[in-house]
């Protein structure tokens, strides 16, 4: 079965959750011929480091690197060398030119979240240039990365005709409790990974930390990734109780497993997540999780996490204090987290996605 994973997201992201999803799934296809997915080569320039630095995918996809997004995005509108060979095209994003290519292929479209539709004031710049609704109308099958996301799609656009399925994400085996110790990290810290602004609601976590800082003088709040703190953030942190123990780190992919595994606990305060990959990576690392009780997070965390009402810093502080003060509770959440994470894998994601490809080919 000849499958084109279109290059849209790889022309847009050097790193990021969406390109990570497709990168991990494509690795499974290359490594497992039994899945019967023959990936067609990329025909357009990309900037994505995951693909460009992976020897197996470079051999299979023959990608051409680009220093900027402009070249790759410009080429999206042009017919590709392998477009006509595709039996299946799996669209990675929703830029208009993708709708006019792959004329003979069955179209699979993945929905990651409905944030632009539900939270219009949080729209990212590219959201204004996309045509998600048009892609879903053209789809032969729609994949959603959580039941929460699927429910939102059906609630917002109840007239869509394409069949829909939930396919969960996985965690790379690099995320586990037995990774090498990184002595450069704080001795004890609460961890948040990813963007902090808007619906990610890091301010609720920051406020919760200040509530417990006096009772836990050896704990640091460590923000990782999401861009360097703005001057406003740094000023806010400096004005708070315990603010001198709030820090930020720009980490590499190779550093992340140790960062997760050495944390006392991870907090995801987001008011909405399409899936919440940091939650799963933290669970796989055996690190206790405290999650906002919203959208997809309970699907991922299951019974292995503690939950608080989104935006309620007092309730979050109570959970943080309880976990930090009780080694037995941390040990309990550690074991539950490993069991929960074992239900998710990129191999399972790839298998279920390949099954959807076969279903689409067999549709009349």
BAMAR-959210 format. One line per field, with one value per residue (C-alpha): residue number from 1; residue in three letters; x, y, z. Coordinates in pm, 1 decimal. Layout:
BEGIN
zado <- NUM, ...;
nuti <- ALA, ...;
u <- X, ...;
v <- Y, ...;
w <- Z, ...;
% end
This chain:
BEGIN
zado <- 1, 2, 3, 4, 5, 6, 7, 8, 9, 10, 11, 12, 13, 14, 15, 16, 17, 18, 19, 20, 21, 22, 23, 24, 25, 26, 27, 28, 29, 30, 31, 32, 33, 34, 35, 36, 37, 38, 39, 40, 41, 42, 43, 44, 45, 46, 47, 48, 49, 50, 51, 52, 53, 54, 55, 56, 57, 58, 59, 60, 61, 62, 63, 64, 65, 66, 67, 68, 69, 70, 71, 72, 73, 74, 75, 76, 77, 78, 79, 80, 81, 82, 83, 84, 85, 86, 87, 88, 89, 90, 91, 92, 93, 94, 95, 96, 97, 98, 99, 100, 101, 102, 103, 104, 105, 106, 107, 108, 109, 110, 111, 112, 113, 114, 115, 116, 117, 118, 119, 120, 121, 122, 123, 124, 125, 126, 127, 128, 129, 130, 131, 132, 133, 134, 135, 136, 137, 138, 139, 140, 141, 142, 143, 144, 145, 146, 147, 148, 149, 150, 151, 152, 153, 154, 155, 156, 157, 158, 159, 160, 161, 162, 163, 164, 165, 166, 167, 168, 169, 170, 171, 172, 173, 174, 175, 176, 177, 178, 179, 180, 181, 182, 183, 184, 185, 186, 187, 188, 189, 190, 191, 192, 193, 194, 195, 196, 197, 198, 199, 200, 201, 202, 203, 204, 205, 206, 207, 208, 209, 210, 211, 212, 213, 214, 215, 216, 217, 218, 219, 220, 221, 222, 223, 224, 225, 226, 227, 228, 229, 230, 231, 232, 233, 234, 235, 236, 237, 238, 239, 240, 241, 242, 243, 244, 245, 246, 247, 248, 249, 250, 251, 252, 253, 254, 255, 256, 257, 258, 259, 260, 261, 262, 263, 264, 265, 266, 267, 268, 269, 270, 271, 272, 273, 274, 275, 276, 277, 278, 279, 280, 281, 282, 283, 284, 285, 286, 287, 288, 289, 290, 291, 292, 293, 294, 295, 296, 297, 298, 299, 300, 301, 302, 303, 304, 305, 306, 307, 308, 309, 310, 311, 312, 313, 314, 315, 316, 317, 318, 319, 320, 321, 322, 323, 324, 325, 326, 327, 328, 329, 330, 331, 332, 333, 334, 335, 336, 337, 338, 339, 340, 341, 342, 343, 344, 345, 346, 347, 348, 349, 350, 351, 352, 353, 354, 355, 356, 357, 358, 359, 360, 361, 362, 363, 364;
nuti <- UNK, UNK, UNK, UNK, UNK, UNK, UNK, UNK, UNK, UNK, UNK, UNK, UNK, UNK, UNK, UNK, UNK, UNK, UNK, UNK, UNK, UNK, UNK, UNK, UNK, UNK, UNK, UNK, UNK, UNK, UNK, UNK, UNK, UNK, UNK, UNK, UNK, UNK, UNK, UNK, UNK, UNK, UNK, UNK, UNK, UNK, UNK, UNK, UNK, UNK, UNK, UNK, UNK, UNK, UNK, UNK, UNK, UNK, UNK, UNK, UNK, UNK, UNK, UNK, UNK, UNK, UNK, UNK, UNK, UNK, UNK, UNK, UNK, UNK, UNK, UNK, UNK, UNK, UNK, UNK, UNK, UNK, UNK, UNK, UNK, UNK, UNK, UNK, UNK, UNK, UNK, UNK, UNK, UNK, UNK, UNK, UNK, UNK, UNK, UNK, UNK, UNK, UNK, UNK, UNK, UNK, UNK, UNK, UNK, UNK, UNK, UNK, UNK, UNK, UNK, UNK, UNK, UNK, UNK, UNK, UNK, UNK, UNK, UNK, UNK, UNK, UNK, UNK, UNK, UNK, UNK, UNK, UNK, UNK, UNK, UNK, UNK, UNK, UNK, UNK, UNK, UNK, UNK, UNK, UNK, UNK, UNK, UNK, UNK, UNK, UNK, UNK, UNK, UNK, UNK, UNK, UNK, UNK, UNK, UNK, UNK, UNK, UNK, UNK, UNK, UNK, UNK, UNK, UNK, UNK, UNK, UNK, UNK, UNK, UNK, UNK, UNK, UNK, UNK, UNK, UNK, UNK, UNK, UNK, UNK, UNK, UNK, UNK, UNK, UNK, UNK, UNK, UNK, UNK, UNK, UNK, UNK, UNK, UNK, UNK, UNK, UNK, UNK, UNK, UNK, UNK, UNK, UNK, UNK, UNK, UNK, UNK, UNK, UNK, UNK, UNK, UNK, UNK, UNK, UNK, UNK, UNK, UNK, UNK, UNK, UNK, UNK, UNK, UNK, UNK, UNK, UNK, UNK, UNK, UNK, UNK, UNK, UNK, UNK, UNK, UNK, UNK, UNK, UNK, UNK, UNK, UNK, UNK, UNK, UNK, UNK, UNK, UNK, UNK, UNK, UNK, UNK, UNK, UNK, UNK, UNK, UNK, UNK, UNK, UNK, UNK, UNK, UNK, UNK, UNK, UNK, UNK, UNK, UNK, UNK, UNK, UNK, UNK, UNK, UNK, UNK, UNK, UNK, UNK, UNK, UNK, UNK, UNK, UNK, UNK, UNK, UNK, UNK, UNK, UNK, UNK, UNK, UNK, UNK, UNK, UNK, UNK, UNK, UNK, UNK, UNK, UNK, UNK, UNK, UNK, UNK, UNK, UNK, UNK, UNK, UNK, UNK, UNK, UNK, UNK, UNK, UNK, UNK, UNK, UNK, UNK, UNK, UNK, UNK, UNK, UNK, UNK, UNK, UNK, UNK, UNK, UNK, UNK, UNK, UNK, UNK, UNK, UNK, UNK, UNK, UNK, UNK, UNK, UNK, UNK, UNK, UNK, UNK, UNK, UNK, UNK, UNK, UNK, UNK, UNK, UNK, UNK, UNK, UNK;
u <- 0.0, 165.8, 120.1, 213.5, 251.6, 233.4, 518.3, 316.5, 409.2, 768.5, 803.1, 664.2, 818.4, 1180.3, 1047.2, 697.8, 417.4, 253.8, 574.9, 678.7, 358.8, 419.3, 790.7, 731.8, 462.5, 672.3, 960.1, 727.1, 629.0, 990.4, 1083.1, 776.3, 711.8, 417.1, 218.4, 216.5, 281.5, 519.3, 607.1, 654.2, 954.7, 912.8, 908.2, 940.6, 1200.3, 1155.4, 1311.1, 1221.6, 1515.7, 1345.8, 1336.4, 1652.6, 1868.0, 1718.7, 1926.8, 1645.5, 1391.6, 1644.6, 1703.9, 1332.5, 1191.3, 1490.0, 1411.7, 1575.0, 1665.2, 1578.5, 1695.5, 1358.7, 991.0, 939.9, 1085.6, 891.6, 563.7, 600.4, 649.9, 331.6, 127.9, 317.9, 247.3, 478.6, 681.7, 513.1, 162.0, 2.2, 145.5, -23.5, -308.4, -340.7, -244.4, -225.3, -249.4, -39.3, -187.3, -455.8, -289.4, -512.9, -273.5, -297.0, -660.4, -567.5, -300.2, -317.4, -624.6, -644.2, -565.2, -790.7, -753.8, -686.1, -694.2, -585.4, -741.1, -515.6, -743.4, -1024.8, -853.2, -888.8, -1262.8, -1329.8, -1093.2, -1090.5, -885.9, -600.9, -565.5, -207.3, -88.9, -110.5, -464.4, -588.5, -438.9, -572.9, -882.6, -943.9, -1317.0, -1248.4, -997.3, -1248.1, -1515.6, -1274.5, -1157.6, -1229.0, -1148.5, -1081.2, -844.8, -873.2, -599.1, -842.5, -1209.6, -1235.7, -1117.0, -1353.1, -1644.3, -1553.0, -1535.3, -1878.1, -2026.1, -1889.9, -1939.9, -2217.0, -2284.9, -1947.0, -1991.2, -1651.1, -1607.6, -1404.1, -1177.7, -970.2, -602.1, -399.1, -37.4, 254.4, 567.1, 914.9, 1086.7, 1354.5, 1109.2, 1150.4, 1254.9, 1600.7, 1763.7, 2105.1, 2117.7, 2174.1, 2367.9, 2307.0, 1937.9, 1801.2, 1803.0, 1422.8, 1182.7, 825.7, 821.4, 620.7, 712.0, 603.9, 432.3, 317.7, 92.8, -277.4, -479.5, -165.2, -226.4, 114.8, 11.7, -211.1, 88.8, 310.0, 53.4, 15.7, 391.2, 404.7, 143.7, 364.6, 708.6, 747.8, 667.5, 901.2, 1215.2, 1417.4, 1177.1, 1232.2, 963.2, 1124.8, 970.6, 1118.9, 1078.2, 805.2, 1041.2, 1244.4, 1053.2, 932.1, 1036.9, 683.4, 713.3, 1050.4, 915.6, 615.8, 832.5, 1069.2, 778.5, 642.0, 715.7, 966.3, 1008.7, 1384.9, 1324.0, 1133.5, 1362.4, 1349.9, 1552.1, 1585.3, 1636.2, 1737.1, 1539.0, 1819.7, 1789.8, 1414.2, 1404.4, 1630.9, 1437.6, 1111.4, 1255.4, 1428.9, 1125.5, 937.6, 616.1, 488.1, 200.7, -13.0, -242.2, -377.3, -741.2, -754.1, -540.8, -602.8, -401.4, -125.9, 195.1, 396.8, 149.2, 218.1, 594.4, 584.8, 380.8, 623.0, 906.6, 737.1, 689.8, 370.3, 126.0, -110.1, -342.3, -619.5, -946.7, -1039.4, -1061.9, -831.4, -614.4, -824.9, -812.4, -434.6, -380.7, -655.1, -640.7, -266.0, -289.8, -434.3, -673.8, -767.2, -1029.3, -874.5, -760.5, -794.0, -447.3, -550.4, -667.1, -355.2, -137.0, -308.4, -231.4, 127.9, 181.1, 27.1, 251.2, 570.4, 515.5, 444.1, 704.5, 450.2, 208.7, 485.0, 572.0, 204.1, 169.2, 500.2, 371.2, 28.8, 189.8, 405.5, 101.3, -105.4, 169.8, 209.3, -132.8, 8.5, 281.4, 386.4, 370.7, 1.2, -53.2, 104.7, -88.5, -424.7, -342.4, -240.1, -568.1, -755.1, -558.4, -675.1, -1034.7, -1025.9, -889.1, -1170.1, -1443.4, -1671.1;
v <- 0.0, 321.7, 596.7, 963.4, 1136.4, 1491.9, 1727.2, 2018.1, 1988.3, 1896.6, 2221.3, 2411.4, 2250.0, 2183.1, 2017.1, 1987.8, 1757.7, 1709.7, 1635.5, 1408.1, 1206.7, 1144.6, 1090.9, 817.1, 648.0, 659.9, 498.2, 210.3, 170.0, 155.3, -91.3, -319.1, -435.6, -644.1, -322.1, -308.3, 66.1, 167.8, 531.8, 744.5, 978.3, 1339.7, 1564.7, 1901.2, 2070.0, 2035.6, 2187.3, 1909.3, 1783.2, 1456.3, 1334.0, 1502.4, 1345.8, 994.1, 763.4, 516.4, 781.2, 972.5, 655.9, 585.2, 936.3, 1101.3, 1440.7, 1762.7, 2002.4, 2370.2, 2650.8, 2827.5, 2736.0, 2958.7, 2721.0, 2418.8, 2606.9, 2755.0, 2405.4, 2279.3, 2436.8, 2260.1, 1906.2, 1654.0, 1389.7, 1105.5, 1246.9, 1031.4, 710.7, 753.3, 518.7, 689.4, 1042.2, 1123.6, 1498.9, 1638.3, 1989.7, 2199.4, 2439.4, 2493.3, 2358.6, 2010.4, 1989.8, 2008.1, 1740.7, 1359.2, 1346.9, 964.7, 891.0, 822.1, 1107.4, 1056.6, 1365.7, 1385.1, 1631.1, 1719.2, 1959.8, 2208.4, 2498.1, 2747.1, 2675.8, 2668.5, 2944.6, 3195.9, 3451.9, 3198.1, 3147.7, 3103.4, 3290.3, 2986.1, 2905.3, 3197.6, 3042.7, 2690.2, 2517.5, 2243.9, 2219.6, 2177.9, 1900.8, 1715.3, 1750.0, 1596.9, 1317.9, 949.3, 892.8, 1127.8, 1031.9, 1211.0, 1176.3, 1148.3, 1077.8, 1430.6, 1574.5, 1350.8, 1463.1, 1826.7, 1775.5, 1613.3, 1879.7, 2174.0, 2022.7, 1761.9, 1741.0, 1592.5, 1265.8, 1094.2, 802.9, 897.5, 697.1, 763.6, 669.9, 755.7, 867.0, 681.4, 751.4, 679.6, 404.5, 662.3, 788.7, 548.2, 563.5, 413.2, 680.6, 829.3, 1081.6, 1444.3, 1620.4, 1963.2, 1957.0, 2087.8, 1833.0, 1842.8, 2011.2, 2033.3, 2010.9, 2171.2, 2096.0, 2304.1, 2634.3, 2841.6, 3115.8, 3136.4, 2819.9, 2639.0, 2840.0, 2823.0, 3118.3, 2883.5, 2658.4, 2954.7, 3076.5, 2727.4, 2701.0, 3026.6, 2885.8, 2588.1, 2743.1, 2822.9, 2467.3, 2314.1, 2532.3, 2272.4, 2255.9, 2439.3, 2502.1, 2416.3, 2526.8, 2347.6, 2458.2, 2683.4, 2969.3, 3183.7, 3368.7, 3710.4, 4019.3, 4028.0, 3668.4, 3729.3, 4038.3, 3843.0, 3557.9, 3796.7, 3957.4, 3629.4, 3429.5, 3165.4, 3337.4, 3300.1, 2923.6, 2943.9, 2868.5, 2792.5, 2554.2, 2517.7, 2142.9, 1918.5, 1607.9, 1398.9, 1575.5, 1535.4, 1173.3, 1260.2, 1581.3, 1388.1, 1099.3, 1316.2, 1537.7, 1496.1, 1551.1, 1691.3, 1937.9, 1999.1, 2295.8, 2340.5, 2437.8, 2227.6, 1955.3, 1751.9, 1470.2, 1594.0, 1417.0, 1554.5, 1376.6, 1042.1, 1099.2, 1180.1, 870.0, 654.3, 807.4, 701.7, 1060.7, 1149.2, 1360.6, 1637.5, 1731.2, 1978.0, 1786.6, 1883.3, 1767.9, 1472.0, 1475.4, 1223.2, 987.7, 989.7, 1003.4, 759.7, 653.6, 716.9, 1095.1, 1345.9, 1605.2, 1963.6, 2203.8, 2410.3, 2749.3, 2659.9, 2734.1, 2658.9, 2308.7, 2249.0, 2364.6, 2112.7, 1827.5, 1943.0, 1963.7, 1618.7, 1452.6, 1633.6, 1555.4, 1184.1, 942.1, 659.3, 857.6, 931.5, 560.5, 472.8, 718.3, 597.0, 240.2, 343.4, 571.5, 296.9, 69.4, 342.8, 438.0, 76.1, 99.5, 347.3, 285.9, 419.0, 62.4, 51.8, 395.6, 281.4, -47.2, 124.3, 393.8, 135.0, -47.1, 275.1, 307.7, -41.6, 40.2, 353.0, 161.7, -89.2, 174.9, 197.7;
w <- 0.0, -118.4, 138.6, 115.6, 449.6, 323.8, 406.0, 544.7, 911.5, 832.8, 637.2, 937.8, 1247.4, 1334.5, 1649.5, 1790.8, 1893.2, 1553.2, 1367.8, 1656.9, 1608.8, 1238.7, 1285.4, 1543.0, 1333.4, 1015.5, 1205.5, 1287.6, 922.9, 811.0, 1086.3, 1045.9, 685.8, 812.5, 846.0, 462.6, 448.0, 171.4, 237.9, -70.8, -74.0, 27.1, -276.6, -104.5, 119.2, 496.1, 808.7, 1053.6, 1258.6, 1357.9, 997.8, 874.5, 1147.1, 1138.4, 912.6, 839.7, 747.4, 541.3, 341.0, 300.5, 248.6, 80.3, 233.8, 120.7, 399.7, 394.8, 621.5, 624.0, 598.0, 294.9, 36.6, 161.4, 193.2, -154.9, -298.2, -125.6, -403.9, -682.0, -809.9, -649.7, -826.8, -637.3, -584.6, -852.7, -702.4, -365.2, -278.3, 60.0, 159.0, 527.7, 569.4, 852.0, 854.0, 685.8, 440.5, 131.6, -137.1, 13.7, -92.5, -460.9, -468.4, -454.5, -678.2, -688.6, -323.5, -28.4, 220.2, 590.3, 811.2, 1174.7, 1420.0, 1712.5, 1898.1, 1844.7, 2019.8, 1727.4, 1710.2, 2086.9, 2198.5, 1916.7, 2108.3, 2130.3, 1755.2, 1644.5, 1335.9, 1109.3, 1225.7, 1018.2, 702.1, 748.5, 614.6, 870.5, 797.3, 421.5, 489.1, 705.8, 438.0, 184.3, 415.3, 362.1, 729.7, 1022.1, 1304.2, 1639.2, 1898.3, 2190.2, 2251.6, 2389.1, 2057.6, 1859.5, 2079.5, 2016.5, 1639.5, 1633.4, 1861.1, 1660.9, 1313.9, 1354.5, 979.9, 881.1, 691.7, 712.1, 953.5, 1262.5, 1490.3, 1800.4, 1776.7, 2083.9, 2079.3, 2236.0, 2435.8, 2309.2, 2514.2, 2597.1, 2860.0, 3152.8, 3518.9, 3462.8, 3250.0, 3325.2, 3609.9, 3508.3, 3788.0, 3634.6, 3732.4, 4063.4, 4345.8, 4395.1, 4155.0, 4027.9, 3648.2, 3370.6, 3006.9, 2707.9, 2640.8, 2936.8, 2798.7, 2721.2, 2771.8, 2895.9, 3215.2, 3379.3, 3597.1, 3798.7, 3861.4, 3950.1, 4203.8, 4350.9, 4392.9, 4587.7, 4826.9, 4917.4, 4875.3, 5243.7, 5352.0, 5093.0, 5091.4, 4900.3, 4601.4, 4272.0, 4010.0, 3677.1, 3349.7, 3047.4, 2685.6, 2555.2, 2479.9, 2715.7, 2989.5, 2884.3, 3081.3, 3224.2, 3344.1, 3506.0, 3681.5, 3809.4, 3936.1, 4114.2, 4301.4, 4439.5, 4750.9, 4644.7, 4308.7, 4330.3, 4303.6, 3974.8, 3681.4, 3310.6, 3097.7, 2721.8, 2691.8, 2405.3, 2310.6, 2460.9, 2797.9, 2836.8, 2965.4, 3259.6, 3325.2, 3355.7, 3556.3, 3818.0, 3888.6, 4215.4, 4022.8, 3692.6, 3662.3, 3353.2, 3430.7, 3075.0, 3034.4, 2716.4, 2558.9, 2245.5, 2402.6, 2632.4, 2531.4, 2828.9, 3056.4, 2892.8, 2883.6, 3254.3, 3333.7, 3135.1, 3338.5, 3661.1, 3777.5, 3971.4, 3770.7, 3879.7, 3594.7, 3526.4, 3514.6, 3160.6, 2798.0, 2718.0, 3029.8, 3228.6, 2927.7, 2935.3, 3310.3, 3408.5, 3773.1, 3783.7, 3833.8, 4076.8, 3932.3, 4017.1, 3884.8, 3601.6, 3724.0, 4093.3, 4230.6, 4589.2, 4502.8, 4295.0, 4586.8, 4816.1, 4575.8, 4531.2, 4907.0, 4961.0, 4701.5, 4798.9, 5168.9, 5129.7, 4987.0, 4995.7, 4780.6, 4531.6, 4521.1, 4465.4, 4179.2, 4035.3, 4001.8, 3876.3, 3619.6, 3472.6, 3444.4, 3278.8, 3033.5, 2924.4, 2757.0, 2502.0, 2245.4, 1906.5, 1776.2, 1869.2, 1714.0, 1387.4, 1381.3, 1432.8, 1177.7, 916.7, 980.0, 899.5, 574.5, 474.6, 567.8, 352.6, 53.7, 85.0, 104.4, -197.5;
% end
